[in-house]
Amino acid sequence: EPEGAEESGKALRKEMGFGQESLVFVAGSTHEGEEAILLDVYTELKKEVPQLKMLLAPRHPERCGDLERMCGEEGVSTERRTRRKGGVDLDGTDVLLLDTMGELARAYATADFVFVGGSLAPIGGHNPLEPVLHKKPVLFGPYTDKIADTVRALLEVGGGIRVGGREELLEETRRLLEDPAHREAVGQSAFRILEENRGATERNLAILRPFLYPDGVDSDSA
């Protein structure tokens, strides 16, 4: 793990406006059809844990306008990352929309738990190793054919959680929310995969290249 990663994660949380008491659910690289389920689950969980915030990062940031409207209809308050004035807590805001490019891999550091998109919609799944690098527990849906090897490895060590749909997503996120030890165990198990594969084959290097050389364009191209 990069030196001082925990510190930079805390600093980024502060910069994004998540107060010390906040718990943060990051939903990354989401697609149409997924956000409605995620917001539904979020509003349900927030009733039980009022300090829960969501960082919602659509795969295509130009969809943030649509998501603002969707959140408004659900009675969920939003702020955009580009409108953030550093350091002010998002006290009255539920969802921070990540409307920037290239910031998601780093933003996973702010999470308590993560859902990686393209997997509840039939897209094939996006890179779950980005949150794993930060030792975050990661959830994904049933559609993971593009990331099949990675998902298989994560599931084998208990480092990833597959959900079939809304009910399972609610159940598993609730468990992660209520049980910090479970969150930590899942995140640590996943991180071991990266450690064990360090210096492994070229294929693994291709998967890891975005982390080793973060200036690469798209971490999903591996």
C-alpha positions as a Markdown table, in Angstrom:
| # | Residue | x | y | z |
|---|---|---|---|---|
| 1 | Glu | 0.0 | 0.0 | 0.0 |
| 2 | Pro | 1.4 | 3.4 | -0.9 |
| 3 | Glu | 3.0 | 5.2 | 2.0 |
| 4 | Gly | 0.6 | 7.5 | 3.9 |
| 5 | Ala | -2.4 | 6.1 | 2.0 |
| 6 | Glu | -4.6 | 6.2 | 5.1 |
| 7 | Glu | -3.7 | 9.8 | 5.8 |
| 8 | Ser | -4.4 | 10.9 | 2.2 |
| 9 | Gly | -7.7 | 9.0 | 2.4 |
| 10 | Lys | -8.7 | 11.0 | 5.5 |
| 11 | Ala | -7.5 | 14.2 | 3.9 |
| 12 | Leu | -9.6 | 13.5 | 0.8 |
| 13 | Arg | -12.6 | 12.7 | 2.9 |
| 14 | Lys | -12.3 | 16.1 | 4.6 |
| 15 | Glu | -11.8 | 17.8 | 1.2 |
| 16 | Met | -14.9 | 16.2 | -0.1 |
| 17 | Gly | -16.9 | 17.3 | 2.9 |
| 18 | Phe | -17.5 | 14.0 | 4.7 |
| 19 | Gly | -17.3 | 14.8 | 8.4 |
| 20 | Gln | -15.5 | 12.6 | 10.9 |
| 21 | Glu | -18.8 | 10.9 | 12.0 |
| 22 | Ser | -19.8 | 10.1 | 8.4 |
| 23 | Leu | -19.9 | 6.7 | 6.9 |
| 24 | Val | -19.4 | 6.7 | 3.2 |
| 25 | Phe | -20.8 | 4.4 | 0.5 |
| 26 | Val | -19.0 | 4.9 | -2.8 |
| 27 | Ala | -20.8 | 3.7 | -5.9 |
| 28 | Gly | -18.3 | 3.8 | -8.8 |
| 29 | Ser | -18.6 | 3.6 | -12.6 |
| 30 | Thr | -22.4 | 3.2 | -12.4 |
| 31 | His | -24.7 | 2.9 | -15.4 |
| 32 | Glu | -28.3 | 3.7 | -16.2 |
| 33 | Gly | -30.5 | 1.3 | -14.4 |
| 34 | Glu | -28.1 | 0.9 | -11.5 |
| 35 | Glu | -28.4 | 4.3 | -9.8 |
| 36 | Ala | -32.1 | 3.8 | -9.1 |
| 37 | Ile | -31.4 | 0.6 | -7.2 |
| 38 | Leu | -28.4 | 2.2 | -5.4 |
| 39 | Leu | -30.4 | 5.3 | -4.4 |
| 40 | Asp | -33.2 | 3.1 | -3.2 |
| 41 | Val | -30.8 | 1.0 | -1.0 |
| 42 | Tyr | -29.1 | 4.2 | 0.2 |
| 43 | Thr | -32.3 | 5.9 | 1.3 |
| 44 | Glu | -33.3 | 2.7 | 3.1 |
| 45 | Leu | -30.0 | 2.4 | 4.9 |
| 46 | Lys | -29.9 | 6.2 | 5.8 |
| 47 | Lys | -33.1 | 5.7 | 7.8 |
| 48 | Glu | -31.1 | 3.3 | 10.0 |
| 49 | Val | -27.8 | 5.2 | 9.9 |
| 50 | Pro | -28.4 | 8.9 | 9.5 |
| 51 | Gln | -24.7 | 9.8 | 9.1 |
| 52 | Leu | -24.4 | 7.6 | 6.0 |
| 53 | Lys | -23.3 | 9.6 | 2.9 |
| 54 | Met | -23.0 | 8.4 | -0.7 |
| 55 | Leu | -20.4 | 9.3 | -3.3 |
| 56 | Leu | -22.0 | 8.5 | -6.6 |
| 57 | Ala | -19.6 | 8.3 | -9.6 |
| 58 | Pro | -21.4 | 7.6 | -12.9 |
| 59 | Arg | -19.2 | 6.0 | -15.6 |
| 60 | His | -20.1 | 8.9 | -17.8 |
| 61 | Pro | -20.0 | 12.1 | -15.8 |
| 62 | Glu | -22.2 | 14.0 | -18.3 |
| 63 | Arg | -25.1 | 12.0 | -16.8 |
| 64 | Cys | -24.8 | 13.9 | -13.5 |
| 65 | Gly | -27.6 | 16.3 | -14.6 |
| 66 | Asp | -30.0 | 13.3 | -15.0 |
| 67 | Leu | -28.8 | 11.9 | -11.6 |
| 68 | Glu | -29.4 | 15.3 | -9.9 |
| 69 | Arg | -33.0 | 15.2 | -11.2 |
| 70 | Met | -33.4 | 11.5 | -10.1 |
| 71 | Cys | -32.1 | 12.3 | -6.6 |
| 72 | Gly | -34.4 | 15.3 | -6.4 |
| 73 | Glu | -37.4 | 13.1 | -7.2 |
| 74 | Glu | -36.4 | 10.7 | -4.5 |
| 75 | Gly | -36.0 | 13.5 | -2.0 |
| 76 | Val | -32.2 | 12.9 | -1.8 |
| 77 | Ser | -30.1 | 16.1 | -1.6 |
| 78 | Thr | -27.0 | 16.4 | -3.9 |
| 79 | Glu | -23.9 | 18.4 | -4.4 |
| 80 | Arg | -21.4 | 18.2 | -7.3 |
| 81 | Arg | -17.7 | 17.6 | -6.7 |
| 82 | Thr | -16.8 | 20.5 | -9.0 |
| 83 | Arg | -18.9 | 22.9 | -6.8 |
| 84 | Arg | -17.2 | 21.8 | -3.6 |
| 85 | Lys | -15.6 | 24.6 | -1.6 |
| 86 | Gly | -12.9 | 22.6 | 0.2 |
| 87 | Gly | -13.2 | 21.8 | 3.9 |
| 88 | Val | -16.9 | 22.6 | 4.4 |
| 89 | Asp | -18.8 | 19.6 | 5.8 |
| 90 | Leu | -21.7 | 18.3 | 3.6 |
| 91 | Asp | -23.9 | 18.3 | 6.6 |
| 92 | Gly | -27.2 | 18.7 | 4.8 |
| 93 | Thr | -26.2 | 16.8 | 1.7 |
| 94 | Asp | -26.9 | 13.1 | 1.2 |
| 95 | Val | -25.1 | 12.4 | -2.1 |
| 96 | Leu | -21.9 | 13.8 | -3.6 |
| 97 | Leu | -21.9 | 13.4 | -7.4 |
| 98 | Leu | -18.4 | 12.8 | -8.8 |
| 99 | Asp | -18.7 | 14.9 | -12.0 |
| 100 | Thr | -14.9 | 14.9 | -12.6 |
| 101 | Met | -12.8 | 12.7 | -14.8 |
| 102 | Gly | -9.9 | 10.6 | -13.5 |
| 103 | Glu | -10.6 | 11.0 | -9.8 |
| 104 | Leu | -12.5 | 7.9 | -9.0 |
| 105 | Ala | -9.5 | 5.6 | -8.3 |
| 106 | Arg | -8.4 | 8.0 | -5.6 |
| 107 | Ala | -11.9 | 8.7 | -4.4 |
| 108 | Tyr | -12.3 | 5.1 | -3.4 |
| 109 | Ala | -10.0 | 5.9 | -0.4 |
| 110 | Thr | -12.9 | 7.9 | 1.1 |
| 111 | Ala | -15.1 | 4.8 | 1.3 |
| 112 | Asp | -16.2 | 2.6 | 4.1 |
| 113 | Phe | -17.6 | 0.2 | 1.5 |
| 114 | Val | -17.8 | 0.2 | -2.3 |
| 115 | Phe | -20.1 | -0.9 | -5.1 |
| 116 | Val | -18.5 | -1.2 | -8.5 |
| 117 | Gly | -20.9 | -0.6 | -11.4 |
| 118 | Gly | -21.5 | -2.1 | -14.8 |
| 119 | Ser | -22.4 | -5.2 | -12.9 |
| 120 | Leu | -26.1 | -4.8 | -12.0 |
| 121 | Ala | -26.6 | -3.6 | -15.5 |
| 122 | Pro | -25.5 | -6.1 | -18.2 |
| 123 | Ile | -22.2 | -4.3 | -19.0 |
| 124 | Gly | -19.7 | -6.9 | -17.8 |
| 125 | Gly | -18.4 | -5.1 | -14.7 |
| 126 | His | -15.7 | -2.4 | -14.1 |
| 127 | Asn | -12.4 | -2.7 | -12.3 |
| 128 | Pro | -12.9 | -3.9 | -8.7 |
| 129 | Leu | -9.2 | -3.7 | -7.9 |
| 130 | Glu | -9.2 | 0.1 | -7.5 |
| 131 | Pro | -11.1 | 0.0 | -4.2 |
| 132 | Val | -9.2 | -3.2 | -3.2 |
| 133 | Leu | -5.9 | -1.2 | -3.4 |
| 134 | His | -7.3 | 0.9 | -0.6 |
| 135 | Lys | -8.4 | -2.2 | 1.4 |
| 136 | Lys | -12.1 | -1.4 | 0.9 |
| 137 | Pro | -14.8 | -4.2 | 0.9 |
| 138 | Val | -16.2 | -4.3 | -2.6 |
| 139 | Leu | -19.6 | -5.4 | -3.9 |
| 140 | Phe | -20.6 | -6.1 | -7.5 |
| 141 | Gly | -23.7 | -7.4 | -9.3 |
| 142 | Pro | -24.1 | -10.6 | -11.3 |
| 143 | Tyr | -22.8 | -9.3 | -14.7 |
| 144 | Thr | -19.0 | -9.6 | -14.4 |
| 145 | Asp | -17.9 | -11.5 | -17.5 |
| 146 | Lys | -15.3 | -8.8 | -18.4 |
| 147 | Ile | -13.7 | -9.1 | -14.9 |
| 148 | Ala | -14.4 | -12.8 | -14.4 |
| 149 | Asp | -10.8 | -13.8 | -13.3 |
| 150 | Thr | -10.6 | -11.0 | -10.8 |
| 151 | Val | -14.0 | -11.6 | -9.4 |
| 152 | Arg | -13.3 | -15.4 | -9.0 |
| 153 | Ala | -10.1 | -14.6 | -7.1 |
| 154 | Leu | -11.9 | -12.1 | -4.8 |
| 155 | Leu | -14.8 | -14.5 | -4.1 |
| 156 | Glu | -12.4 | -17.3 | -3.3 |
| 157 | Val | -10.7 | -15.3 | -0.5 |
| 158 | Gly | -13.9 | -13.7 | 0.8 |
| 159 | Gly | -12.6 | -10.3 | -0.5 |
| 160 | Gly | -15.6 | -9.5 | -2.7 |
| 161 | Ile | -19.4 | -9.7 | -2.3 |
| 162 | Arg | -21.6 | -10.6 | -5.2 |
| 163 | Val | -25.2 | -9.5 | -5.1 |
| 164 | Gly | -28.0 | -10.6 | -7.4 |
| 165 | Gly | -30.1 | -7.4 | -7.1 |
| 166 | Arg | -31.7 | -4.9 | -4.8 |
| 167 | Glu | -32.6 | -7.1 | -1.9 |
| 168 | Glu | -29.2 | -8.7 | -1.7 |
| 169 | Leu | -27.5 | -5.4 | -2.1 |
| 170 | Leu | -29.5 | -4.0 | 0.8 |
| 171 | Glu | -28.8 | -7.0 | 2.9 |
| 172 | Glu | -25.0 | -7.0 | 2.3 |
| 173 | Thr | -24.5 | -3.3 | 2.6 |
| 174 | Arg | -26.5 | -3.3 | 5.8 |
| 175 | Arg | -24.2 | -6.0 | 7.2 |
| 176 | Leu | -21.1 | -4.0 | 6.2 |
| 177 | Leu | -22.6 | -0.8 | 7.7 |
| 178 | Glu | -23.4 | -2.5 | 11.0 |
| 179 | Asp | -20.3 | -4.5 | 11.4 |
| 180 | Pro | -16.9 | -2.6 | 11.2 |
| 181 | Ala | -15.0 | -5.8 | 11.8 |
| 182 | His | -16.7 | -7.5 | 8.8 |
| 183 | Arg | -15.8 | -4.4 | 6.7 |
| 184 | Glu | -12.2 | -4.6 | 7.7 |
| 185 | Ala | -12.0 | -8.4 | 7.2 |
| 186 | Val | -13.4 | -8.3 | 3.7 |
| 187 | Gly | -11.1 | -5.4 | 2.7 |
| 188 | Gln | -8.0 | -7.1 | 4.1 |
| 189 | Ser | -8.8 | -10.4 | 2.4 |
| 190 | Ala | -9.1 | -8.6 | -0.9 |
| 191 | Phe | -5.9 | -6.7 | -0.5 |
| 192 | Arg | -4.0 | -10.0 | 0.0 |
| 193 | Ile | -4.7 | -10.9 | -3.6 |
| 194 | Leu | -2.7 | -7.9 | -4.7 |
| 195 | Glu | 0.1 | -8.7 | -2.3 |
| 196 | Glu | 0.3 | -12.4 | -3.4 |
| 197 | Asn | 0.3 | -11.5 | -7.1 |
| 198 | Arg | 3.0 | -8.8 | -6.8 |
| 199 | Gly | 5.7 | -9.6 | -9.3 |
| 200 | Ala | 3.5 | -12.3 | -10.9 |
| 201 | Thr | 2.7 | -12.7 | -14.6 |
| 202 | Glu | 2.4 | -10.1 | -17.3 |
| 203 | Arg | -1.3 | -10.6 | -17.1 |
| 204 | Asn | -1.4 | -9.5 | -13.5 |
| 205 | Leu | 0.9 | -6.6 | -14.4 |
| 206 | Ala | -1.7 | -5.5 | -17.0 |
| 207 | Ile | -4.4 | -5.5 | -14.2 |
| 208 | Leu | -2.1 | -3.7 | -11.8 |
| 209 | Arg | -0.6 | -1.2 | -14.3 |
| 210 | Pro | -3.2 | 1.5 | -13.6 |
| 211 | Phe | -2.1 | 1.5 | -10.0 |
| 212 | Leu | 1.6 | 1.4 | -10.7 |
| 213 | Tyr | 1.3 | 4.1 | -13.4 |
| 214 | Pro | -1.8 | 6.1 | -12.4 |
| 215 | Asp | -1.3 | 8.5 | -15.3 |
| 216 | Gly | -2.6 | 5.9 | -17.7 |
| 217 | Val | -5.8 | 6.9 | -19.4 |
| 218 | Asp | -8.4 | 4.3 | -18.5 |
| 219 | Ser | -7.9 | 1.8 | -15.8 |
| 220 | Asp | -10.5 | -0.5 | -17.5 |
| 221 | Ser | -8.5 | -1.0 | -20.6 |
| 222 | Ala | -6.5 | -3.8 | -18.9 |
